[in-house]
Amino acid sequence: MKRPSLKIEDLVQEPYTSCPNCSRVAFGVHVWVGDHVYTKTCIKCGHEQRHNLPPIKKRVIYLDQNAISEMMKSIHSDTSERTRKRLDPFWLQLFNKLDRLQKLRLIVCPKSTYHTHESVVDDRSAALERMIDQLSGDVSFFDSVTIRRFQLHEGVHALLEGRQFNLQTIDSVSHGDQSKWGPSMMIRIVGTMPADLVADIISSRDEVADGISEVFKRWQCEKDQKFEDWYREETLGFGRGIATAVEQRLKRHLEIQSGGEWTLDDILPSSGQEMFSTIVEAHKYTGYSLTDAITKTWELLGTTKVDIVPFVWIGSMLWAAVARKAAAGQKRLPSRGMASDIRMVSDLLPYCDTMFVDNEVSALLKESPLDRISETFNTEVFSLNNQEEFIRYLDEIESSASEEHLVLVEEVYGTREPKPYRSMYE
Ligand SMILES: [Zn+2]
């Protein structure tokens, strides 16, 4: 097999300036830009100069799976003419803007396990993953349980110390560094998820959706309840969910002790158990003995105090708002993606400057008292219903970029007019 030969000219981008060593006009920036450093190299004499780059404060914009999917379709060469005609031109416009802004190192659109879980069950999973990676700036959120455990740990400390909850930065709940520069090209490692995991994702999603339809029917009859009642029920439900997980595991252990067979599920901790252990550990960390820490954990899970933790607070507010809609006479059941959307927003909203979500969730977040959520975390929420505002918001990001930043972008990447990568799928 013939290996492609890479010449130094291919790795050093134009425009060239005069080399400080040999004076020939052959001095350019090497394409492998580091996180916070770039190198200028002479293609004639090999002379090198390293320059440091300042950290960048990029805007963190979370895009839901639908946005990823529609943008993919709008530039994919395999998209049928019929689909193309039905696509809202907004999606192509959005892709052009976002790709440009991420190349100007002004934004990142982090990837999450919500994207991955929705992509793997799609026929065009590889194309979807490609789109997410293109815009993610190499930043991907930790999985939901990990983020929740971090929040619970901090939440217990805040409660015990009688202080406010201190939210972690996005860098402590994600892989990658949102402040970095990085190369203009990207190396992607493509893996596939095992078929049984994919099957699990589909079946648990269906189970959750069925469960919600049931609850929704109950809410439709609760005409006398108020928002606060459902809110309270949801926060207490969080503790009850964990308690059930722990009790089920204890029950299984007793069964196994009296001769039952082990299964893989008995060995791996469930998410409920992991959260329970996190709360116990957080208590122990502040000086409680194991027995007292367990007692304190059970006590806490029986109260609404656990809503000091953002994901419990946001999730409970959203579900209470859905319940309020049901009781107010909404006939239509929540969409099958609603539970996943609510969980995604509960986990990730606090770390984002901006979220682009579906119309229904976006509308809920604008209702009182849920409007306090975006206010608290200073997160702007957009959806298709206010697409023009979103485009204006993105334009504003570029127009407010500092001249120093744009000059550096031009120096490091050779241009401040990057072209959107519309040929990604050719
Ligand atoms: Zn030289």
Residues whose N, C-alpha, C, O or C-beta is under 5 A from the ligand:
A	BS01	ZN	C19 N21 C22 S23 C42 K44 C45 G46 H47
